[in-house]
């Protein structure tokens, strides 16, 4: 594992951390029992198979 040779300043640390941003997941439409739900794309199959509770229920 990389180990810093010198202490990083508080200003540099905060500037570096400020660059990270979370992104919202892509939502895909899923039709269950004739109703349309928008769920994250990677969870579509789980919702179709009934492994996860539907949003809003």
N, C-alpha and C positions, 0 to 999 in steps of 0.2 A: 504494500500500500504506500502511496506517495505521502511523504511527510514534509510540510513546509519548512524551509530552512530558516525563515524569519517570521516574526509575528506580523500578521496582516492588520492594517489599521482598521479602526471601527468604520471609518468612512468608506474605505474600499470594500469591506465586508458587506456593508449595507447596500452599496451600489450594485455589487454582484448579486446579492439576494433579490434585489428589486426587479431583476430582469426575468425572473421565473414567473410564468403566468399559466394558470390552469385553463384548459379549453373545455367547452361544453361538449358532451358526447353527441354524435350524429343520431338523430331520432328517425326511426323507420316506422311506417304504419303497419299495424298488425290487426287482423280481423279475427275476433274471437266471439262466437255466438252472434254474429251479425253486427257487432259493434266495432268501431275503429278506435284503436289506441295507438299512441305514439310512444315507443319505447326505444332504448338504446339498441343500436344495430346488432351488437354482439350478444344481446339477450333475447333476440326474436324467437329463436327455436325453443328456448326455455319457457317463454310465455305461451307459445303455440301448444306445447306439450302439457301445460298446466303445472309446471314445476314451481313457478313463482306466482304470487297473488297479483292480479291485475291492478294497475294504478287506479286510484279513485274508488276502490271497493273495500 
